[in-house]
Structure formats: structure tokens, C-alpha cells
Amino acid sequence: VVSFAYYPITKFNVSSNSLKLKCLPSLPLCELTSLSEGTSDETGHAVWRGSLLFHAWVAQNLGLFGSAKRVLELGCGCGSSGLYLSAAIAQCNTTNKLSLTLSDGDPATVDLARENLRLNRDILSPH
């Protein structure tokens, strides 16, 4: 069992709420090289720049998701993209329940995504 107690909590603004994620800072290129050699696998424990770009795109295009009922993220890592989108949808869709499915191939990374889901349960439910 991996402990995420030492991971810092990073906050991301989602409309009037904050999404809280336990995650590692972005990994430097030298660590990516060791990851490709199989010496460790914490790639899913960081929020990558692509995820941050997705956050910005969702914020600008929220109208596309207003009536969504399901979010599925494959290879979710710490859950940043799926949780951000779900929180944004919950902000504008206060009547429908939302189904969120996060998946990843690494069991420790799934545990981290589960922990981040627990941290944000309050902003993922319709109010």
C-alpha cells in the first residue's frame, strides 16, 4: 500500500469551487528517462501540462457538457482531468446525478485517484 500523506495538495479553480488534488509536482525530463527504463512508475502521480490545457479548454467550453450524465477517463493518473470535468459539470447541472469512472493500469495510481475523489466528493454532487 502506497502512502500519499506526503503528497502536497494542489488546488485548481473550478468556477466558484476549488478542486483539491494530491499529486506530485511535474516530473523533470531526467526522471522521465528513468521511467522509460522501468526503474519507477510515478507518471500518473503528477498533473501534466496536457491536463492543465484540458482544464482551460473545459472552462471555456462548459456549454458542451451542461447536460452530460457520464464521465469516463481512461489512464486517469491522479484523476485531474476527469475530476475537473465532473466538478465543472456539477456546477452547472444541479438536477442530474453524474456517473464518474476513472481507470488506470497501475494499482497505486488508482488508489491515488480514489483518494482525490474522496477529497472532492463535496463539489462533485449536485447542490
N, C-alpha and C positions, 0 to 999 in steps of 0.2 A: 504494500500500500504506500503510495507516494503522498507525502505531506506538502500541502500548498500553503502552509501557515506563513512561510517567509516570503511568499509572492506579494508584491505590492498591489494595492487596489488602484486601478486607473479608472477615472470617470470620463464618460462620454456623454455630451448633452444630446438628449432626445426630446425635442420640443421643450416642455417645461419640466421634464424629469432628467435624472442622471442615471445612465446605465453604469453599473459598477462591475468591473471585471478584474479578477485575479489573473495576472498574466506576467510573463517575463518581458523586459524591455526588448525591443527588436534585436535580433542576433546579428553580430558583425559578420562580415564576409568570411573571416578566418574560421569562425565556428561553423558556418555553412559547409566549408570544405571538410571538416571533421565529421559532420553529419552525413555527408555523402559517402564517407568511408565506413559508416556504420558504427562509429565509436559512441554515439549517443543519439537520442531522438527526442529533442525538445522543440522541434519545429512547430508543433501545434500548440505550444505553451506561450507563444508570442502573438501579438496583434501585428499583422503585416500591413505594409503600405496599401496593398490592394484592398484590404478590408476597410481601411480608413477612406479610401476613394469611394468604396461602395456606400459607406455611411453618408458621405456628402451627396452622392447620387440619389440615395433614398430620400434624404431630406428635401431635395429639390424636386422629386417626382412622386411625392407621397400620394397624390391623387390616383396613381396607378394601382395602389394597394388598398385603398379605403374599404373595399368590401371583401377583402381576402379572408379566407377561413382557415387556411393551412400554410405553414412554412416548413419546408424541408431543406436542411443543409447537409450535404454530403461532404465529408472531410472537414468537419466543423472546427477542428482545433479547439481553442478555448471557448468557442461559441460566439465570437464577436459579431459576425455578420447576421446570423440567424436571430440572435437575441436583440440586436439593434433593430432589425426589421420588425420583429414581433412587438417590441416596445413602441415603435413608431405607429404600427397598425393599431395597437391597443389604445393609443392616444386619440385616434380619430374614429375608431369603431367601438363604441361603448355598449353596443347591444348584442353582438355575436361573440360566442366563445371562439377562441383561436386555438388551433392544434399546432403545436411546435414539435418537430422531430429533428434532433441533432444527432449526427453519427460520425464516427471516426474509426479508423483501423487500429488505433493504439489505445489499449485499455486505460492507461494512466491519463491520456488526453481526454477520454470520455469522462473520467472521474472529475477532471478539471472543469469541463463543460457543465457537468451536473452541479458542481459547486457554484459556478457562475449563475446557473439557472436559479439555484436556491437564493443567492444574493439579490436577485432581481424579481422574485416572484410578485412583489407588491406592485411593480409597474407593468407587469405583463397581463394582468387581469383587467377586464373592462370595469370601469368605475361607475 
